[in-house]
Amino acid sequence: MILNFIGTRFLCVLFAGAAMGFAPFVTRAQNPAPNADAPKKVNARPTPSPATRSDPFDGASVEKMTQCVTLDTEQGAIVIEMLPNKAPETVRNFLNLAANGTLNTTTFSRVVKGFVIQGGNLSTSEHWGAELAARMERTVPDEPNDIKHVRGVVSMARSDEPNSASTHFFILVGDGPHLDGKFAAFGRVVRGIEVAEAINHAEAEGERPLVPVRIKFAKVAACEK
């Protein structure tokens, strides 16, 4: 992902499959910050800080977090089964992003052909502003586990700094064994892998899609049996 934005700084990882001829590397993305230059009143009373809002899955058990997230994209739906027994805090984070509508109107802003599609860059949202900028600053602890990074697995992107995962996630359309035990795999695609492949195969300039595919909305629901 090569992002030429300015403003609030956020670190996200870019990596590629060594088995596919790509060498791992890290880049730093800079996201546009909302304009905070509103004129201040003289002797104005300080604005009280808003109360911290709890997210829907804060404090939820592993059983409650065993859900599916549907990403309804412009190319079709991708249904992802959560695996909270392997990465509980990562799953909690992703469920909250989906349930709160935070992922709505964001795009898959990076693709590596035959390897991954990456989403979760909130600065691509049509609703970009101070709230989303603050949300991108929240991080989750690293939760590497024994899930193999194979086609259909969903995992968290991060920088080379520990505990730096936030909102960026990736879906594998090819195997990435070099990622095993290093990144927090937390879900798997149970329906719509062909949609992920269509996004992956779209025309791109380097790793930047020429026409990024948008997530129209995300929803959380019980997985179909």
C-alpha positions as CSV (number, residue, x, y, z in Angstrom):
1,M,0.0,0.0,0.0
2,I,1.5,3.2,-1.1
3,L,-0.6,6.1,0.4
4,N,0.3,9.7,-0.4
5,F,-1.9,11.3,2.3
6,I,-0.9,13.9,4.9
7,G,-1.9,14.4,8.5
8,T,-2.4,11.9,11.3
9,R,0.2,9.3,11.2
10,F,-0.7,5.6,11.2
11,L,1.6,2.6,10.7
12,C,0.4,-0.3,8.6
13,V,2.3,-3.2,7.2
14,L,2.9,-4.1,3.7
15,F,4.2,-7.6,3.1
16,A,4.3,-10.0,0.2
17,G,4.7,-13.7,-0.3
18,A,8.3,-14.8,-0.4
19,A,7.2,-17.9,-2.2
20,M,5.7,-15.7,-4.9
21,G,8.8,-13.6,-5.6
22,F,7.9,-10.8,-3.3
23,A,10.3,-9.7,-0.5
24,P,8.7,-8.6,2.8
25,F,8.8,-4.9,3.5
26,V,7.1,-2.3,5.7
27,T,5.8,1.1,4.7
28,R,4.3,4.0,6.7
29,A,1.0,5.3,5.7
30,Q,0.0,8.9,6.5
31,N,-3.8,9.6,6.7
32,P,-5.4,13.0,6.2
33,A,-6.4,14.7,9.4
34,P,-9.7,16.5,9.7
35,N,-9.5,20.3,9.8
36,A,-9.5,21.5,13.4
37,D,-8.9,25.2,12.6
38,A,-12.3,26.4,13.8
39,P,-12.1,29.9,15.3
40,K,-12.1,30.0,19.1
41,K,-14.4,32.3,21.1
42,V,-12.7,34.6,23.6
43,N,-13.2,33.5,27.2
44,A,-15.2,30.5,25.9
45,R,-15.9,27.8,28.4
46,P,-13.9,24.6,27.8
47,T,-15.9,21.9,26.0
48,P,-16.3,18.9,28.3
49,S,-14.8,15.7,27.0
50,P,-17.4,13.3,25.6
51,A,-18.0,10.2,27.7
52,T,-16.2,7.1,26.4
53,R,-18.7,5.0,24.5
54,S,-18.6,1.2,25.0
55,D,-18.5,-0.9,21.9
56,P,-21.0,-3.8,21.3
57,F,-18.5,-6.6,21.9
58,D,-16.6,-5.1,24.7
59,G,-16.4,-7.7,27.5
60,A,-18.1,-10.3,25.3
61,S,-17.3,-14.0,25.8
62,V,-15.7,-16.2,23.2
63,E,-19.0,-17.9,22.7
64,K,-20.8,-14.6,22.0
65,M,-18.0,-13.6,19.6
66,T,-18.3,-16.8,17.5
67,Q,-20.1,-14.9,14.8
68,C,-19.8,-14.2,11.1
69,V,-19.1,-10.8,9.5
70,T,-20.5,-10.1,6.0
71,L,-18.7,-7.5,4.0
72,D,-21.2,-6.4,1.3
73,T,-18.8,-5.0,-1.4
74,E,-19.4,-3.4,-4.8
75,Q,-18.3,-6.8,-6.3
76,G,-20.5,-9.0,-4.0
77,A,-20.6,-10.3,-0.5
78,I,-17.7,-11.8,1.5
79,V,-18.7,-13.8,4.6
80,I,-16.0,-14.3,7.2
81,E,-16.3,-16.7,10.1
82,M,-14.7,-15.3,13.3
83,L,-12.3,-17.5,15.3
84,P,-12.2,-15.9,18.7
85,N,-10.7,-18.9,20.5
86,K,-7.5,-18.2,18.5
87,A,-7.4,-14.4,18.7
88,P,-10.0,-13.1,21.0
89,E,-9.0,-9.4,21.2
90,T,-8.4,-9.2,17.5
91,V,-11.9,-10.7,16.8
92,R,-13.4,-8.3,19.4
93,N,-11.8,-5.4,17.6
94,F,-13.0,-6.5,14.1
95,L,-16.6,-7.3,15.4
96,N,-16.8,-3.8,16.9
97,L,-15.5,-2.2,13.6
98,A,-18.2,-4.1,11.7
99,A,-21.1,-3.7,14.2
100,N,-20.5,0.1,14.6
101,G,-20.5,0.7,10.9
102,T,-16.9,1.8,11.0
103,L,-16.0,-0.2,7.9
104,N,-18.9,1.1,5.8
105,T,-17.8,3.0,2.7
106,T,-14.1,2.1,3.2
107,T,-12.2,0.5,0.3
108,F,-9.8,-2.4,-0.3
109,S,-7.0,0.0,-1.0
110,R,-4.1,-2.5,-1.5
111,V,-3.8,-5.7,-3.6
112,V,-0.9,-8.0,-4.2
113,K,-1.7,-10.1,-7.2
114,G,-2.4,-13.8,-6.3
115,F,-1.7,-13.1,-2.7
116,V,-3.8,-10.7,-0.6
117,I,-6.4,-7.9,-0.7
118,Q,-6.1,-5.4,2.2
119,G,-8.9,-3.3,3.7
120,G,-9.6,-1.4,6.9
121,N,-8.0,2.0,6.0
122,L,-10.6,4.3,7.6
123,S,-9.2,7.3,5.7
124,T,-10.8,5.9,2.6
125,S,-14.3,6.2,4.2
126,E,-16.8,8.7,2.9
127,H,-17.3,9.7,6.5
128,W,-13.7,10.4,7.3
129,G,-13.3,12.8,10.2
130,A,-12.0,13.2,13.7
131,E,-13.8,10.2,15.1
132,L,-12.4,7.8,12.5
133,A,-9.0,9.3,12.8
134,A,-9.1,8.6,16.6
135,R,-10.3,5.1,16.0
136,M,-7.3,4.3,13.8
137,E,-5.0,5.3,16.7
138,R,-6.4,2.5,18.9
139,T,-4.4,-0.7,18.8
140,V,-4.8,-4.3,19.8
141,P,-2.3,-6.7,21.3
142,D,-0.4,-9.1,19.0
143,E,-2.1,-12.5,18.9
144,P,0.0,-14.8,16.6
145,N,-1.4,-18.3,16.7
146,D,-1.3,-21.7,15.0
147,I,-3.8,-20.8,12.2
148,K,-2.0,-21.3,8.9
149,H,-2.0,-18.3,6.5
150,V,-3.7,-20.1,3.6
151,R,-6.2,-19.1,0.9
152,G,-9.3,-17.7,2.6
153,V,-7.8,-16.8,5.9
154,V,-8.3,-13.3,7.3
155,S,-5.5,-11.7,9.4
156,M,-4.5,-8.4,10.8
157,A,-2.0,-6.1,9.2
158,R,0.5,-4.2,11.4
159,S,3.9,-2.5,11.3
160,D,7.1,-4.1,12.5
161,E,6.4,-2.5,15.9
162,P,4.9,-4.8,18.5
163,N,1.1,-4.5,19.3
164,S,0.6,-2.0,16.4
165,A,-2.4,-3.7,14.7
166,S,-5.4,-1.3,14.5
167,T,-8.0,-1.4,11.7
168,H,-6.1,-2.7,8.7
169,F,-6.9,-6.4,7.8
170,F,-6.1,-8.6,4.8
171,I,-7.7,-11.6,3.1
172,L,-5.5,-14.1,1.5
173,V,-6.3,-15.4,-2.0
174,G,-3.1,-17.4,-2.0
175,D,-1.0,-19.1,0.6
176,G,1.5,-17.1,2.8
177,P,3.4,-19.6,5.0
178,H,6.0,-17.0,5.8
179,L,3.3,-15.1,7.8
180,D,2.5,-18.1,10.1
181,G,3.1,-17.3,13.7
182,K,3.9,-13.7,13.0
183,F,0.4,-12.1,12.3
184,A,-2.9,-12.5,14.1
185,A,-5.0,-14.7,11.9
186,F,-8.6,-14.4,13.2
187,G,-11.1,-15.5,10.6
188,R,-11.7,-17.4,7.4
189,V,-13.9,-16.8,4.4
190,V,-16.8,-19.2,4.3
191,R,-18.5,-17.7,1.3
192,G,-17.4,-15.2,-1.4
193,I,-13.8,-16.1,-1.9
194,E,-14.5,-15.5,-5.6
195,V,-15.4,-11.9,-4.8
196,A,-12.0,-11.5,-3.0
197,E,-10.3,-13.0,-6.1
198,A,-12.1,-10.5,-8.4
199,I,-10.9,-7.6,-6.2
200,N,-7.4,-9.1,-6.3
201,H,-7.4,-9.4,-10.1
202,A,-8.7,-5.9,-10.9
203,E,-6.4,-3.5,-12.8
204,A,-3.9,-1.9,-10.5
205,E,-0.9,0.3,-10.6
206,G,1.7,-1.5,-8.5
207,E,-0.3,-2.5,-5.4
208,R,-2.8,0.4,-5.7
209,P,-6.1,-0.6,-7.4
210,L,-7.0,1.9,-10.1
211,V,-10.7,1.7,-9.0
212,P,-10.7,0.5,-5.4
213,V,-13.7,-1.7,-4.5
214,R,-15.8,-0.2,-1.7
215,I,-17.4,-2.0,1.2
216,K,-21.0,-0.8,1.1
217,F,-21.7,-2.0,4.6
218,A,-20.6,-4.6,7.1
219,K,-22.9,-6.6,9.4
220,V,-22.5,-9.1,12.2
221,A,-24.8,-12.1,12.4
222,A,-24.8,-15.7,13.6
223,C,-23.1,-18.0,11.1
224,E,-25.3,-20.1,9.0
225,K,-25.2,-23.8,9.7
